[in-house]
Amino acid sequence: MGVGHVHGPVTAEAGGPGDHRGRLWVVFAITVVILLAQVVGSALTGSLALLTDTAHALVDASGLLVALIAVALMLRPASPKRTWGFRRIEVIAALAQATLLLGVGAYTAFEGVRRLFAPPEVPAIELLIFGLVGFAANLVSIAVLASSRAANFNMRAAFLEVLNDALGSLGVIAAAIVIATTGFQRADAIAGLLIAALIVPRAFKLMRETTSVLMEFTPEGLDLEEVRRHILSIDHVIEVHDLHASTVATGLPTLTAHVVVDDECFVDGHAAGVLRRIRSCVAHHFEVSIHHSTFQVETAEIADHEPEAPTHD
């Protein structure tokens, strides 16, 4: 019986978490300033759109703080007790942020519908001023995070929060202009509902993707049946079973399998060559490159005496 385990290079190309704390600290400071300004603005104007944007800013600030903690933990080295370190904390942090965003969206939808039937008086000029201040600050935050938004789930969640908050500020500005020019007070509630409509789909998508990682579903873009066919096409390979793939964290997919080869491979030395070709196959032939793979190379007799595993085989 032979076991092969291959690790890719320990660089960002192989899924290194990267240190984004500097960018996150800048955006966190900006968001706290926005939050404090919008708390004052919400109290002065009574605007639902601004109140929603304030709640969103509170979620942003807490989410960015979680993101900062997650980055610090992700950079801690692996150990015998934690073989992947704290890499998966970025997934948990992103899921928590998505859950908070959904909560804000649900509250906004409920309150928006209520205010459509009983719209309160909202001072347009004050609302416009706070909306412009929030939007300008959000644009700075977007510029800071834009280049690192694809680094991992954690940074993507942080960027989405800031982007959604900027869109919310645009809604506040639009509502203020409509109220100032037409006196249509329901514009505030409509703007709040539009902000909720922007928040919920993005939060739900992020929640679905992070849940897939935590449930150890097959990485998106990887067809396990295609992987099986490629491995079976290698000389001396008879069967592939117990084939599993999952994602530890962003850029870190893993794959394991039992590979049955001809008995003579363990006599004539072909087993090592088969293992090298399988490693190369999963690392280079597919849309998702897998540099962390573990294969158990075995004979048909060994495979026949293995306990049945709960797989799709």
C-alpha positions in Angstrom: 0.0 0.0 0.0 1.3 3.4 -0.9 0.2 6.8 0.3 1.0 10.1 -1.5 0.5 13.5 -0.1 1.6 16.6 -2.1 1.8 20.2 -0.9 2.0 23.1 -3.2 4.4 26.0 -2.7 3.8 28.0 0.4 3.1 31.3 -1.4 0.1 33.4 -2.1 -0.4 31.4 -5.3 -1.0 28.3 -3.3 -3.7 30.0 -1.2 -1.7 32.0 1.3 -4.0 34.3 3.3 -2.1 37.5 2.8 -1.8 40.4 5.3 -4.5 43.0 4.6 -4.7 44.5 8.1 -3.4 47.9 7.0 -6.2 48.4 4.5 -8.8 47.1 6.9 -7.7 49.5 9.7 -8.0 52.5 7.4 -11.5 51.4 6.3 -12.5 50.6 9.9 -11.6 54.1 11.0 -13.5 55.7 8.2 -16.6 53.5 8.9 -16.6 54.4 12.6 -16.6 58.1 11.7 -19.5 57.5 9.2 -21.3 55.6 11.9 -21.0 58.4 14.5 -22.1 61.0 11.9 -25.1 59.0 10.8 -26.2 58.3 14.4 -26.5 62.1 14.8 -28.2 62.4 11.4 -30.7 59.7 12.1 -31.7 61.4 15.4 -32.0 64.8 13.8 -34.0 63.8 10.7 -35.9 60.6 11.7 -35.2 59.2 8.2 -35.7 55.5 7.6 -33.2 55.6 4.7 -30.6 57.2 6.9 -31.5 55.0 9.9 -31.0 51.9 7.6 -27.7 53.3 6.4 -26.7 53.9 10.0 -27.6 50.3 11.0 -25.7 49.2 7.9 -22.7 51.3 9.0 -22.9 49.6 12.4 -22.9 46.2 10.7 -19.9 47.4 8.6 -18.0 48.5 11.6 -18.6 45.3 13.5 -17.9 43.2 10.4 -14.7 45.0 9.7 -13.6 44.5 13.3 -14.3 40.8 12.8 -12.4 40.8 9.6 -9.4 42.4 11.3 -9.5 39.7 14.0 -9.9 37.0 11.3 -6.8 38.3 9.4 -4.7 38.2 12.5 -5.8 34.7 13.3 -5.3 33.5 9.7 -1.7 34.6 9.8 -0.9 32.4 12.8 1.1 29.3 11.8 -0.2 25.8 11.7 0.5 23.4 14.5 0.2 19.7 15.3 -3.2 20.5 17.0 -4.4 22.9 14.3 -3.0 21.4 11.0 -4.5 24.2 8.9 -4.0 26.9 11.5 -6.9 29.3 11.6 -7.3 29.6 7.8 -11.0 28.7 8.0 -11.8 31.6 10.3 -12.1 33.8 7.2 -15.1 31.7 6.1 -16.7 31.9 9.5 -16.2 35.7 9.7 -17.7 36.2 6.2 -20.7 34.0 7.2 -21.3 36.1 10.3 -21.1 39.3 8.3 -23.6 37.9 5.7 -26.0 37.0 8.5 -25.8 40.5 10.0 -26.5 42.0 6.6 -29.5 39.8 6.1 -30.9 40.9 9.5 -30.5 44.6 8.5 -32.2 43.9 5.2 -35.1 42.2 6.8 -35.6 45.0 9.3 -35.5 47.6 6.6 -38.0 45.8 4.5 -40.5 45.6 7.4 -40.0 49.2 8.5 -40.1 50.4 4.9 -43.5 48.8 4.2 -44.9 50.3 7.5 -43.7 53.8 6.6 -45.2 53.6 3.2 -48.6 53.8 4.9 -47.7 56.4 7.5 -44.7 58.4 6.2 -43.2 60.7 8.8 -41.9 64.2 8.0 -38.2 64.1 7.0 -36.1 67.3 6.7 -34.6 67.1 3.2 -31.6 69.4 3.5 -30.2 67.7 6.6 -30.8 64.3 5.1 -28.9 65.4 1.9 -25.9 66.6 3.9 -25.6 63.4 5.9 -26.1 61.3 2.7 -23.3 63.2 0.9 -20.9 62.9 3.8 -21.5 59.1 4.1 -21.2 58.6 0.3 -17.9 60.5 0.1 -16.4 58.5 3.0 -17.6 55.2 1.4 -15.9 56.1 -1.9 -12.6 56.4 0.0 -13.2 53.0 1.7 -14.0 51.4 -1.7 -10.8 52.7 -3.2 -8.8 51.3 -0.3 -10.3 47.8 -0.5 -10.8 47.5 -4.3 -7.5 45.9 -5.1 -7.7 43.2 -2.4 -11.4 42.3 -2.6 -10.7 39.0 -4.4 -8.0 37.9 -1.9 -10.4 35.7 0.2 -13.9 35.4 1.5 -13.1 37.7 4.5 -11.9 40.6 2.3 -14.8 40.1 -0.2 -17.3 40.3 2.7 -15.6 43.5 3.9 -15.7 45.1 0.4 -19.3 44.1 -0.2 -20.3 45.7 3.1 -18.6 49.0 2.2 -20.0 48.9 -1.4 -23.5 48.2 -0.1 -23.2 51.1 2.4 -22.2 53.4 -0.5 -25.2 52.3 -2.5 -27.3 53.0 0.7 -25.9 56.5 0.9 -26.9 57.0 -2.7 -30.4 56.0 -1.8 -30.4 58.5 1.1 -29.2 61.3 -1.3 -31.9 60.4 -3.9 -34.6 60.4 -1.2 -33.4 63.8 0.0 -33.5 65.3 -3.5 -37.0 63.9 -4.2 -38.4 65.2 -0.9 -36.8 68.6 -1.4 -38.1 69.1 -4.9 -41.5 67.4 -4.7 -42.4 67.0 -1.0 -43.0 63.3 -1.6 -42.2 62.0 1.9 -42.7 58.3 0.9 -39.4 58.7 -1.0 -37.6 58.0 2.2 -39.4 54.7 2.8 -38.9 53.7 -0.9 -35.2 54.4 -0.6 -35.0 52.3 2.5 -36.7 49.4 0.6 -34.3 49.8 -2.3 -31.3 49.6 0.1 -32.8 46.4 1.5 -33.2 45.0 -2.0 -29.5 45.7 -2.7 -28.3 44.2 0.6 -30.2 40.9 0.7 -29.2 39.2 -2.5 -25.5 39.9 -2.0 -25.6 38.7 1.6 -27.5 35.6 0.6 -25.0 34.7 -2.1 -22.1 35.1 0.3 -23.9 33.1 2.9 -24.5 30.3 0.4 -20.9 30.2 -0.7 -19.4 30.2 2.8 -21.9 27.6 4.0 -20.8 25.4 1.1 -17.2 25.6 2.3 -18.2 24.8 5.9 -20.3 21.8 4.7 -17.2 20.7 2.7 -19.1 20.6 -0.6 -17.0 20.0 -3.7 -15.3 23.3 -4.8 -17.2 25.2 -7.3 -15.8 24.6 -10.8 -14.5 21.1 -10.0 -16.2 18.2 -11.6 -15.3 15.0 -9.6 -16.5 12.7 -12.4 -14.1 14.4 -14.7 -11.3 14.0 -12.2 -12.2 10.3 -11.9 -12.1 9.9 -15.7 -8.7 11.5 -15.9 -7.2 9.4 -13.2 -8.7 6.2 -14.7 -7.1 7.1 -18.0 -3.6 6.8 -16.5 -1.8 3.5 -17.3 -2.2 0.7 -14.6 -5.1 2.4 -12.8 -8.0 0.0 -12.4 -10.4 1.9 -10.1 -10.9 5.1 -8.2 -13.1 5.2 -5.1 -13.5 7.3 -1.9 -13.0 10.4 -4.0 -13.6 13.5 -2.0 -12.9 17.2 -2.5 -13.4 20.2 -0.3 -12.2 23.7 0.4 -10.3 24.6 3.6 -10.2 28.4 2.9 -10.0 30.7 -0.1 -7.5 29.3 -2.6 -7.0 26.1 -0.7 -8.9 23.3 -2.2 -8.1 19.7 -1.2 -8.7 16.3 -2.7 -8.3 12.7 -1.4 -8.9 9.3 -3.1 -8.1 5.6 -3.0 -6.6 4.5 -6.3 -6.5 0.8 -7.2 -3.6 -0.2 -9.5 -2.3 -3.4 -11.0 -0.7 -5.8 -8.5 2.6 -5.8 -10.4 3.0 -2.1 -9.9 4.2 -2.8 -6.4 6.8 -5.2 -7.7 8.2 -3.5 -10.8 8.2 0.0 -9.3 5.4 1.5 -11.4 3.4 2.6 -8.3 5.5 5.6 -7.7 5.2 6.7 -11.3 1.4 6.3 -11.3 1.3 8.5 -8.1 3.4 11.2 -9.8 1.1 11.3 -12.8 -2.0 11.5 -10.6 -0.6 14.4 -8.7 0.3 16.2 -11.8 -3.2 15.6 -13.2 -5.1 17.1 -10.4 -2.7 20.0 -10.1 -2.7 21.1 -13.7 -5.6 19.6 -15.8 -8.6 21.3 -14.2 -10.1 24.7 -13.8 -9.5 24.3 -10.0 -5.8 23.5 -9.4 -5.4 21.3 -6.4 -1.9 21.4 -4.8 -3.0 19.7 -1.5 -3.9 16.1 -2.5 -3.7 12.8 -0.7 -3.9 9.5 -2.6 -3.9 5.9 -1.2 -2.5 3.6 -3.9 -3.6 0.1 -3.3 -4.2 -3.3 -4.8 -7.6 -4.8 -5.7 -7.4 -7.2 -2.7 -6.9 -4.3 -0.3 -9.8 -2.4 -1.8 -12.1 -5.4 -1.4 -11.4 -5.6 2.3 -12.0 -1.9 3.1 -15.1 -0.9 5.0 -17.8 0.7 2.8 -17.6 4.5 3.0 -20.5 6.9 2.7 -19.7 8.4 -0.7 -21.4 8.9 -4.0 -19.4 5.9 -5.5 
